[in-house]
Amino acid sequence: MAHSEHNRSKNSGGFALIILGALLLFLAPNINPTSSELGTMALIGGIIIGAIGFYIKFIKNRPKKV
């Protein structure tokens, strides 16, 4: 492996998406208690955003098994 490739940063924002998804899941019931549609959309959005972050952080760059 070339030295410059070894030192290159691999930060892709996946961890930030996981944290954002977790915050949405945690805060979804408290977002707007009078509007259940908004809370439901926040729950679904938190799951989707967290799943995308998990894919980017852990699955995308995994070496393929032969």
TIMI-2910 file (N, C-alpha, C, CB; in pm, 1 decimal, decimal comma, always signed):
<rs>
+----------+----------+----------+----------+----------+----------+----------+----------+----------+----------+----------+----------+------+
!      n_x !      n_y !      n_z !     ca_x !     ca_y !     ca_z !      c_x !      c_y !      c_z !     cb_x !     cb_y !     cb_z ! resn !
+----------+----------+----------+----------+----------+----------+----------+----------+----------+----------+----------+----------+------+
!    +84,2 !   -116,8 !     +0,0 !     +0,0 !     +0,0 !     +0,0 !    +89,1 !   +123,6 !     +0,0 !    -96,0 !     -0,5 !   +121,3 !  Met !
!    +55,1 !   +216,6 !    -83,4 !   +132,6 !   +339,9 !    -89,4 !   +114,5 !   +418,5 !    +39,5 !    +91,1 !   +425,0 !   -210,9 !  Ala !
!   +218,2 !   +491,5 !    +73,6 !   +215,8 !   +564,6 !   +199,5 !   +106,2 !   +671,3 !   +201,1 !   +351,1 !   +628,9 !   +224,9 !  His !
!    +83,0 !   +739,1 !    +89,6 !    -18,8 !   +844,3 !    +85,9 !   -159,0 !   +785,0 !   +100,6 !     -8,5 !   +924,4 !    -45,3 !  Ser !
!   -183,2 !   +666,8 !    +48,2 !   -313,7 !   +602,2 !    +64,2 !   -335,9 !   +560,2 !   +208,6 !   -325,3 !   +480,3 !    -28,4 !  Glu !
!   -230,2 !   +520,0 !   +274,9 !   -240,4 !   +475,8 !   +413,9 !   -278,0 !   +591,7 !   +506,9 !   -108,0 !   +412,9 !   +459,2 !  His !
!   -228,8 !   +711,5 !   +477,4 !   -252,0 !   +826,7 !   +563,5 !   -380,0 !   +902,1 !   +529,9 !   -135,7 !   +920,2 !   +554,8 !  Asn !
!   -447,6 !   +865,2 !   +425,1 !   -568,2 !   +936,5 !   +384,1 !   -680,9 !   +911,0 !   +483,7 !   -611,1 !   +893,9 !   +242,2 !  Arg !
!   -757,6 !  +1015,7 !   +513,5 !   -868,0 !  +1005,1 !   +608,4 !   -983,9 !   +928,8 !   +544,9 !   -914,1 !  +1145,2 !   +654,8 !  Ser !
!  -1048,6 !   +844,3 !   +623,9 !  -1161,2 !   +765,9 !   +575,3 !  -1292,2 !   +813,6 !   +635,9 !  -1140,2 !   +618,6 !   +606,0 !  Lys !
!  -1295,9 !   +936,6 !   +686,8 !  -1418,1 !   +989,4 !   +745,5 !  -1517,7 !  +1020,2 !   +635,2 !  -1389,1 !  +1115,3 !   +829,8 !  Asn !
!  -1633,1 !   +954,6 !   +641,0 !  -1731,4 !   +974,0 !   +535,9 !  -1863,3 !  +1026,5 !   +588,2 !  -1754,0 !   +846,0 !   +463,0 !  Ser !
!  -1873,5 !  +1056,9 !   +714,8 !  -1996,8 !  +1111,3 !   +769,1 !  -2097,0 !  +1007,2 !   +813,4 !  -2059,7 !  +1198,4 !   +669,4 !  Gly !
!  -2062,2 !   +880,5 !   +806,1 !  -2154,1 !   +774,5 !   +845,5 !  -2189,3 !   +779,6 !   +992,9 !  -2095,0 !   +640,5 !   +812,6 !  Gly !
!  -2089,9 !   +810,6 !  +1075,7 !  -2114,1 !   +816,5 !  +1219,6 !  -2208,3 !   +932,1 !  +1253,9 !  -1981,2 !   +831,6 !  +1295,8 !  Phe !
!  -2193,4 !  +1043,8 !  +1185,1 !  -2282,5 !  +1158,4 !  +1208,2 !  -2426,5 !  +1124,0 !  +1170,8 !  -2235,0 !  +1280,9 !  +1127,6 !  Ala !
!  -2445,2 !  +1048,1 !  +1064,0 !  -2580,5 !  +1006,5 !  +1025,5 !  -2641,3 !   +911,5 !  +1127,9 !  -2578,3 !   +939,9 !   +888,1 !  Leu !
!  -2559,4 !   +824,8 !  +1184,7 !  -2608,9 !   +734,2 !  +1288,8 !  -2655,2 !   +814,6 !  +1410,6 !  -2499,1 !   +632,2 !  +1329,7 !  Ile !
!  -2576,4 !   +912,9 !  +1450,0 !  -2612,1 !   +996,8 !  +1564,2 !  -2738,5 !  +1077,0 !  +1535,1 !  -2496,4 !  +1091,3 !  +1599,7 !  Ile !
!  -2750,2 !  +1132,1 !  +1416,0 !  -2869,8 !  +1208,7 !  +1378,7 !  -2993,9 !  +1120,1 !  +1378,4 !  -2851,3 !  +1273,4 !  +1240,7 !  Leu !
!  -2982,0 !   +999,0 !  +1326,9 !  -3094,0 !   +905,7 !  +1327,8 !  -3135,0 !   +867,8 !  +1469,4 !  -3058,6 !   +781,1 !  +1249,3 !  Gly !
!  -3037,0 !   +848,6 !  +1556,8 !  -3067,7 !   +815,6 !  +1695,9 !  -3136,1 !   +932,0 !  +1766,9 !  -2940,1 !   +776,6 !  +1770,6 !  Ala !
!  -3091,9 !  +1053,7 !  +1738,8 !  -3157,3 !  +1169,9 !  +1797,8 !  -3301,9 !  +1183,1 !  +1751,0 !  -3080,2 !  +1296,2 !  +1763,8 !  Leu !
!  -3324,9 !  +1159,0 !  +1623,9 !  -3462,5 !  +1163,8 !  +1573,2 !  -3549,1 !  +1057,5 !  +1639,1 !  -3464,4 !  +1145,6 !  +1421,1 !  Leu !
!  -3494,9 !   +937,7 !  +1656,0 !  -3571,8 !   +832,2 !  +1722,4 !  -3601,2 !   +867,2 !  +1867,6 !  -3496,7 !   +699,7 !  +1715,5 !  Leu !
!  -3505,3 !   +930,5 !  +1932,9 !  -3522,6 !   +966,2 !  +2072,7 !  -3621,3 !  +1081,8 !  +2090,1 !  -3388,5 !  +1002,6 !  +2133,8 !  Phe !
!  -3617,0 !  +1178,2 !  +1999,8 !  -3699,4 !  +1297,8 !  +2013,5 !  -3832,6 !  +1290,3 !  +1940,6 !  -3623,9 !  +1415,3 !  +1964,2 !  Leu !
!  -3855,4 !  +1188,0 !  +1862,2 !  -3977,1 !  +1178,8 !  +1780,5 !  -4106,2 !  +1188,9 !  +1861,8 !  -3976,8 !  +1049,1 !  +1704,3 !  Ala !
!  -4121,0 !  +1123,1 !  +1974,4 !  -4247,1 !  +1135,3 !  +2048,7 !  -4269,2 !  +1275,1 !  +2107,0 !  -4250,5 !  +1033,5 !  +2160,5 !  Pro !
!  -4163,9 !  +1352,2 !  +2124,8 !  -4175,5 !  +1483,7 !  +2185,7 !  -4178,1 !  +1598,2 !  +2085,9 !  -4063,7 !  +1504,1 !  +2279,9 !  Asn !
!  -4168,2 !  +1569,6 !  +1956,4 !  -4158,8 !  +1676,1 !  +1856,8 !  -4285,3 !  +1760,9 !  +1855,7 !  -4133,6 !  +1617,4 !  +1717,7 !  Ile !
!  -4397,1 !  +1699,3 !  +1838,2 !  -4523,2 !  +1772,7 !  +1838,7 !  -4632,1 !  +1678,1 !  +1888,3 !  -4557,3 !  +1829,4 !  +1696,1 !  Asn !
!  -4664,5 !  +1682,6 !  +2016,1 !  -4760,7 !  +1587,0 !  +2072,2 !  -4900,9 !  +1598,7 !  +2012,9 !  -4768,7 !  +1605,4 !  +2220,7 !  Pro !
!  -4935,1 !  +1714,3 !  +1957,1 !  -5069,2 !  +1729,2 !  +1900,4 !  -5078,8 !  +1671,6 !  +1760,1 !  -5108,9 !  +1875,3 !  +1898,2 !  Thr !
!  -4965,8 !  +1655,8 !  +1691,4 !  -4966,5 !  +1604,1 !  +1554,6 !  -4895,2 !  +1469,3 !  +1551,2 !  -4899,1 !  +1704,4 !  +1456,6 !  Ser !
!  -4972,6 !  +1363,6 !  +1545,4 !  -4911,2 !  +1230,7 !  +1544,4 !  -4843,2 !  +1199,7 !  +1410,7 !  -5016,5 !  +1124,7 !  +1574,5 !  Ser !
!  -4884,5 !  +1266,5 !  +1302,7 !  -4822,4 !  +1242,5 !  +1171,9 !  -4676,0 !  +1287,5 !  +1171,4 !  -4900,5 !  +1316,1 !  +1061,0 !  Glu !
!  -4650,3 !  +1401,0 !  +1234,3 !  -4513,1 !  +1451,6 !  +1238,7 !  -4423,2 !  +1360,3 !  +1322,0 !  -4510,6 !  +1594,0 !  +1295,5 !  Leu !
!  -4473,9 !  +1309,3 !  +1432,6 !  -4397,1 !  +1215,4 !  +1514,0 !  -4368,8 !  +1086,1 !  +1440,9 !  -4470,2 !  +1185,7 !  +1642,0 !  Gly !
!  -4468,3 !  +1037,4 !  +1364,7 !  -4450,0 !   +914,9 !  +1286,7 !  -4345,8 !   +935,7 !  +1176,7 !  -4584,1 !   +869,7 !  +1225,3 !  Thr !
!  -4352,1 !  +1052,0 !  +1110,3 !  -4252,6 !  +1080,5 !  +1006,1 !  -4112,9 !  +1091,6 !  +1065,9 !  -4288,3 !  +1210,2 !   +931,2 !  Met !
!  -4101,5 !  +1147,0 !  +1187,1 !  -3971,3 !  +1157,4 !  +1252,5 !  -3918,1 !  +1019,5 !  +1289,1 !  -3980,8 !  +1245,3 !  +1377,7 !  Ala !
!  -4005,4 !   +929,8 !  +1334,6 !  -3962,1 !   +792,5 !  +1364,6 !  -3910,4 !   +722,1 !  +1239,9 !  -4077,6 !   +711,9 !  +1425,6 !  Leu !
!  -3987,1 !   +728,6 !  +1133,4 !  -3947,1 !   +662,4 !  +1008,2 !  -3820,5 !   +726,4 !   +953,2 !  -4060,7 !   +669,7 !   +903,1 !  Ile !
!  -3812,6 !   +859,7 !   +958,9 !  -3692,2 !   +928,8 !   +911,8 !  -3569,3 !   +892,5 !   +992,8 !  -3712,9 !  +1078,3 !   +916,3 !  Gly !
!  -3586,1 !   +878,5 !  +1124,5 !  -3473,2 !   +839,8 !  +1209,4 !  -3422,3 !   +700,6 !  +1176,7 !  -3512,8 !   +846,4 !  +1355,4 !  Gly !
!  -3514,9 !   +610,1 !  +1150,3 !  -3473,9 !   +473,9 !  +1113,8 !  -3400,1 !   +474,0 !   +980,2 !  -3596,7 !   +380,2 !  +1106,6 !  Ile !
!  -3452,3 !   +547,7 !   +883,4 !  -3390,4 !   +550,8 !   +750,2 !  -3253,7 !   +617,9 !   +755,1 !  -3481,4 !   +624,2 !   +650,1 !  Ile !
!  -3244,0 !   +732,3 !   +822,8 !  -3115,7 !   +803,7 !   +831,1 !  -3012,5 !   +720,0 !   +906,2 !  -3133,8 !   +940,6 !   +900,8 !  Ile !
!  -3052,9 !   +655,6 !  +1015,4 !  -2960,7 !   +569,6 !  +1089,2 !  -2915,5 !   +450,4 !  +1007,1 !  -3025,1 !   +521,5 !  +1217,0 !  Gly !
!  -3005,4 !   +393,1 !   +928,1 !  -2969,0 !   +278,7 !   +844,0 !  -2869,6 !   +319,5 !   +735,4 !  -3094,4 !   +217,3 !   +780,0 !  Ala !
!  -2889,4 !   +436,9 !   +677,1 !  -2795,4 !   +485,5 !   +575,2 !  -2658,6 !   +508,7 !   +638,2 !  -2847,6 !   +616,3 !   +509,4 !  Ile !
!  -2656,0 !   +568,7 !   +756,2 !  -2528,9 !   +590,7 !   +826,2 !  -2459,8 !   +460,9 !   +861,4 !  -2551,5 !   +671,3 !   +951,9 !  Gly !
!  -2537,0 !   +360,7 !   +905,5 !  -2479,3 !   +229,9 !   +937,7 !  -2419,7 !   +165,6 !   +813,4 !  -2585,6 !   +137,4 !   +999,3 !  Phe !
!  -2489,6 !   +176,5 !   +700,6 !  -2438,7 !   +119,9 !   +575,2 !  -2307,5 !   +187,2 !   +535,4 !  -2543,0 !   +135,3 !   +462,2 !  Tyr !
!  -2304,6 !   +320,8 !   +541,8 !  -2183,8 !   +393,0 !   +501,4 !  -2067,4 !   +361,3 !   +594,5 !  -2210,0 !   +544,1 !   +499,5 !  Ile !
!  -2093,4 !   +354,7 !   +723,9 !  -1985,4 !   +337,8 !   +822,4 !  -1931,6 !   +195,0 !   +827,3 !  -2034,8 !   +377,6 !   +960,2 !  Lys !
!  -2019,3 !    +94,6 !   +823,3 !  -1974,6 !    -41,5 !   +851,5 !  -1981,3 !   -138,0 !   +733,2 !  -2055,2 !    -96,4 !   +962,1 !  Phe !
!  -2072,3 !   -121,4 !   +642,7 !  -2092,3 !   -223,9 !   +539,6 !  -2028,3 !   -186,2 !   +405,8 !  -2240,9 !   -248,5 !   +519,6 !  Ile !
!  -2027,4 !    -59,0 !   +370,9 !  -1982,3 !    -17,0 !   +239,1 !  -1835,9 !    -51,9 !   +211,6 !  -2002,2 !   +130,9 !   +224,2 !  Lys !
!  -1749,1 !    -32,5 !   +307,9 !  -1605,2 !    -53,7 !   +285,9 !  -1554,2 !   -185,7 !   +339,1 !  -1527,5 !    +56,7 !   +349,0 !  Asn !
!  -1645,8 !   -278,5 !   +368,0 !  -1603,3 !   -408,3 !   +418,9 !  -1540,9 !   -490,3 !   +306,0 !  -1722,7 !   -484,3 !   +482,0 !  Arg !
!  -1430,1 !   -560,0 !   +333,2 !  -1372,2 !   -644,6 !   +229,0 !  -1466,0 !   -760,7 !   +193,4 !  -1235,8 !   -698,8 !   +274,4 !  Pro !
!  -1471,7 !   -790,7 !    +66,5 !  -1562,4 !   -896,4 !    +19,5 !  -1502,6 !  -1032,9 !    +45,5 !  -1592,8 !   -880,1 !   -130,2 !  Lys !
!  -1587,5 !  -1124,4 !    +92,6 !  -1544,0 !  -1261,8 !   +117,2 !  -1556,2 !  -1340,9 !    -12,9 !  -1628,2 !  -1328,4 !   +231,3 !  Lys !
!  -1456,4 !  -1421,5 !    -38,2 !  -1456,7 !  -1501,1 !   -161,1 !  -1495,2 !  -1643,1 !   -132,9 !  -1321,3 !  -1497,2 !   -228,7 !  Val !
+----------+----------+----------+----------+----------+----------+----------+----------+----------+----------+----------+----------+------+
</rs>
